[in-house]
Amino acid sequence: MAIERFLAWLQDLPLPTQIRESAWMFPTVETVHVFALVLVVGSILTVDLRLLGFTNRERPFSQLAREMLPWTWSAFVLAAIAGALMFTSKAVIYFHNIPFRIKMLCLALAGLNMLMFHWIGVRHLPSWDASAPPPRARFAGGVSLVLWTTIVATGRWIGFTT
Amino acid sequence: MIEEFCDWLSATRLSLMFQTADWFVPTVQTVHIIAIAILLISVYVISLKLLGWIRSVQPLAATVAKSTPWIWTALCVLLVTGILLTITEPARELLNWAFRLKMLMVLVLAGCVALIQWRLRADPEYWSESAGHRWTGRTLGAVVLVIGACIVTAGRWIAYV
């Protein structure tokens, strides 16, 4: 298969080989990935819980989002870079790993959910910014909560199935 | 002494039950990581405010009051899931220096957070009312930032050392 040949070539490049064979490089990259992911998940859950009405109910949503989102994006970029490095070190194994595929699917769905929330939910933001969000925005918050929990769970499961 | 305790614990019926359930460790670790995410983001927002790196309309005392139940609930969940993981694999945790370091740092983090909360409860402006308090607050904020990252690092390295 062409994709497998490409992944085999990718993981045999000098940097992925070094990460795979070094005693400290993989754990270090993994630590950066976990640390960044923890910040991504923590900041997204804070926003999701506000959408669902569990926390920060008296705070305008826009204020909370402005405070959280720069950290979410910075941490996400870091998590993505570290995650890509981990993937390249064992590309063929990860490609065939079911939890890894579910994690990637959930990441894509979480991105799609965020885009839809941005296009649909935020359009009427001034009308609910300081109060309870409409059902559509609450739904987006709930979906995000489930997806990010699944991303953490499948991420952990990768370690037990590779 | 600890080795004997680990041998005894890993042979108990409860430990054996956890060890034989393939889903148990990944599930408990997932809950553990989500609790760390909630704890870390809550204490980091407080730290960044103490350091003046987040400009927010909400005063520090209000942020701390809001996050207090989340911080202590997350710490309780971490404790419970940590105990479950230790029962499952006692030697992996209790004989590991990364685990011991992590426990020590969790205690320091909890102490720093408790100090920040305690001072604000008596005086909502405590950490900004004098140059000395501001300096101490910034130092505590920096310590919490570094220790938070070190806790995650030590937690991950338990699997490798």
Chai-1 contact restraints between the chains, C-beta under 6 A:
chainA,res_idxA,chainB,res_idxB,connection_type,confidence,min_distance_angstrom,max_distance_angstrom,comment,restraint_id
A,P27,B,Y160,contact,1.0,0.0,6.0,A-B,restraint_1
A,T31,B,T153,contact,1.0,0.0,6.0,A-B,restraint_2
A,T31,B,R156,contact,1.0,0.0,6.0,A-B,restraint_3
A,V34,B,V152,contact,1.0,0.0,6.0,A-B,restraint_4
A,V34,B,R156,contact,1.0,0.0,6.0,A-B,restraint_5
A,F35,B,A149,contact,1.0,0.0,6.0,A-B,restraint_6
A,F35,B,V152,contact,1.0,0.0,6.0,A-B,restraint_7
A,V38,B,I36,contact,1.0,0.0,6.0,A-B,restraint_8
A,V38,B,A37,contact,1.0,0.0,6.0,A-B,restraint_9
A,V38,B,L40,contact,1.0,0.0,6.0,A-B,restraint_10
A,V41,B,A37,contact,1.0,0.0,6.0,A-B,restraint_11
A,G42,B,A37,contact,1.0,0.0,6.0,A-B,restraint_12
A,G42,B,I38,contact,1.0,0.0,6.0,A-B,restraint_13
A,G42,B,L40,contact,1.0,0.0,6.0,A-B,restraint_14
A,G42,B,I41,contact,1.0,0.0,6.0,A-B,restraint_15
A,S43,B,I41,contact,1.0,0.0,6.0,A-B,restraint_16
A,T46,B,I41,contact,1.0,0.0,6.0,A-B,restraint_17
A,Q63,B,V57,contact,1.0,0.0,6.0,A-B,restraint_18
A,E67,B,S56,contact,1.0,0.0,6.0,A-B,restraint_19
A,V152,B,T30,contact,1.0,0.0,6.0,A-B,restraint_20
A,V152,B,I33,contact,1.0,0.0,6.0,A-B,restraint_21
A,V152,B,I34,contact,1.0,0.0,6.0,A-B,restraint_22
A,A153,B,T30,contact,1.0,0.0,6.0,A-B,restraint_23
A,R156,B,P26,contact,1.0,0.0,6.0,A-B,restraint_24
A,R156,B,Q29,contact,1.0,0.0,6.0,A-B,restraint_25
A,R156,B,T30,contact,1.0,0.0,6.0,A-B,restraint_26
A,W157,B,P26,contact,1.0,0.0,6.0,A-B,restraint_27
A,F160,B,P26,contact,1.0,0.0,6.0,A-B,restraint_28
